[in-house]
Amino acid sequence: MGRVEKGVNCSVSGCSESADRSISGSKASMAADLEVNTSNKRVYLCRQHYKEWKKATKEDRETERARWG
């Protein structure tokens, strides 16, 4: 049972919703829009902030995948 299932809160400053996803701290720092404490290895995001992160990093993630394919 992971931390998300246990009910950890979102890591974005000012957000108190429960987290739906967890991503690595280095991936979270790819989006400059989100104010996240990246000193931890894992960052927990609620549904709304995960959606914002996906939109902000879409191009970067596509180029990353293209290198491996």
C-alpha positions as CSV (number, residue, x, y, z in Angstrom):
1,M,0.0,0.0,0.0
2,G,1.5,3.3,-1.1
3,R,1.4,6.8,0.3
4,V,-1.2,7.9,-2.3
5,E,-3.6,5.1,-1.2
6,K,-3.0,6.1,2.4
7,G,-4.2,9.7,1.7
8,V,-1.1,11.9,1.4
9,N,-1.8,15.5,0.5
10,C,-0.6,17.4,-2.6
11,S,3.0,18.6,-2.5
12,V,2.2,21.9,-4.3
13,S,2.4,24.9,-1.9
14,G,-1.0,26.2,-1.0
15,C,-2.9,23.0,-2.0
16,S,-4.5,20.8,0.6
17,E,-6.3,18.3,-1.6
18,S,-5.4,14.6,-1.5
19,A,-2.9,13.3,-4.0
20,D,-3.8,11.1,-6.9
21,R,-0.4,10.6,-8.5
22,S,3.2,10.6,-7.4
23,I,6.2,11.5,-9.7
24,S,9.9,11.8,-9.2
25,G,11.2,15.2,-8.0
26,S,13.3,15.6,-11.1
27,K,10.3,15.2,-13.4
28,A,8.3,17.6,-11.2
29,S,11.0,20.3,-11.6
30,M,10.5,20.1,-15.4
31,A,7.4,22.3,-15.0
32,A,8.4,25.8,-13.8
33,D,4.7,26.7,-13.2
34,L,4.3,24.4,-10.2
35,E,5.8,25.6,-6.9
36,V,6.8,22.2,-5.5
37,N,9.3,21.3,-2.8
38,T,11.7,19.1,-4.9
39,S,14.1,18.3,-2.1
40,N,12.2,15.0,-1.7
41,K,12.6,12.1,-4.0
42,R,8.8,11.8,-4.7
43,V,6.3,14.5,-5.3
44,Y,2.6,14.0,-4.8
45,L,0.1,15.8,-7.0
46,C,-3.7,16.1,-6.9
47,R,-5.7,15.6,-10.0
48,Q,-5.7,19.3,-11.0
49,H,-2.0,19.8,-10.5
50,Y,-1.1,16.6,-12.3
51,K,-3.2,17.8,-15.3
52,E,-1.3,21.1,-15.2
53,W,2.1,19.3,-15.0
54,K,1.1,17.1,-18.0
55,K,0.2,20.1,-20.1
56,A,3.4,22.0,-19.2
57,T,5.7,19.1,-19.9
58,K,4.1,17.6,-23.0
59,E,6.7,18.6,-25.5
60,D,9.6,17.7,-23.2
61,R,8.2,14.2,-22.6
62,E,7.6,13.6,-26.3
63,T,11.2,14.4,-27.2
64,E,12.4,12.2,-24.3
65,R,10.4,9.3,-25.6
66,A,11.6,9.9,-29.2
67,R,15.2,9.4,-28.1
68,W,14.5,5.9,-27.0
69,G,12.3,4.8,-29.9
